[in-house]
């Protein structure tokens, strides 16, 4: 089965448990035990999203696999916060035959946000995420955003925060519902918005030159 390296949909496949962390000056090696993904199906060199961060499988040992996070990843994501026992969202790269149930993602985290509030709304859990100001221009009501690798729909937007609603399935199948107020989360905005901004910027520059 062919996978598209570094392309994800935000539909979390599994929740893994971090078994070990080895830290050096500029990198961390994470050993992850998935609950449902069979490690023998993972190829060395394959891309896998861990809490929305695209990492490469470097080794398999029985029911666990390892990934390495370099300095840039540690600086821009929550991977540096992870400790043994942490639960992480897992998604393998998109297969050519897969349905696109979420939205296109690269696993390239833009910024880290923080959970600002949580409240129940009927059977859903509404989570408000405080977001760095420079990302808010990409966040629109009813648009898509990835939070810890989960493809979610924005239900409302404030000056420096947005809210998303987790349906019961998302509550059960991901780690987000278990995170308290103040917890840091990885954010990846819609890549199409960034490309459009870049193209419009380039067009504007060419007209004034």
Secondary structure, 3 states (H helix, E strand, C coil): CCECCCCECCCCCEEEEEEEEEECCCEEEEEEECCCCCHHHCCCCCEEEECCEEEEEEEEECCEEEEEEEHHHHHHCCHHHCCCCCEEEEEECCECCCCCCCCCECCCCCEEEEEEEEEEECCEEEEEEECCHHHHHHCCCCCEEEECCEEEEEEEECCCEEEEEECHHHHHHCCHHHCCCCCEEEEEECHHHHHHHHHHHHHHHHHHC
